[in-house]
Amino acid sequence: MFHLVVDTETSLQLLEEHHAAELFGLVDRNRSSLREWLPWLDQNTDVDQTRAFIRASLRQHASRNGFASGLRHRGALVGVLGLHAIDWPNRTTSLGYWLDESHRGRGLVTKGCAALIDHVFGELGLHRVEIACAALNVRSCAVPERVGFSREGLLRQREWLYDHFVDHVLYAMLASEWSERRPR
């Protein structure tokens, strides 16, 4: 199964069905802060829905078309980093992430993204990775900026977020750039 060491206290681990209760608890504790930026909270209201999400992610992983990994810090599940669908003919994918409110501001997502990007370019041999963030989500936009992604543009009214549209900022990194910019 997929497992990446981020640092001595942090790792990325493929989410499996036995993580459903733990993941649902984390989502539920962070529901109000996550709802500000993520559109799927109303479709995740019980552990069975979380289990279904994990099953779908495992099918994605089995077909080499992305996955969701749990971000673990000091053994505790503190967030999720996902590799979205892979466009194999163009060797492109995108990343998504969210983090427990009490663990924000520690660089965990930034380091997790760097480790995942190493995997994407190294193990998977992809050419391009994108990250799209709500334009007003300053914390989320800071991640690709810290990792060295290029800001490519503004996607106007890209996502319906409960009762309004939000703009997204599109960031991208190419494999050739990553080898030059990789955070040490």
Protein Blocks (a to p, Z undefined) as FASTA:
>chain_A
ZZddfblmbccddddfklmmmmmmmmmmmmmmmmmmpcklmmmcbfklmmmmmmmmmmmm
mnonacaddddeehiafbdcddddddfknopadddddddfklgonlmmmmmmmmmmmmmm
mmnopabdcddddfklmklmmmmmmnopacfbdcehkbcghjaccddddddddfklmmmm
ocZZ
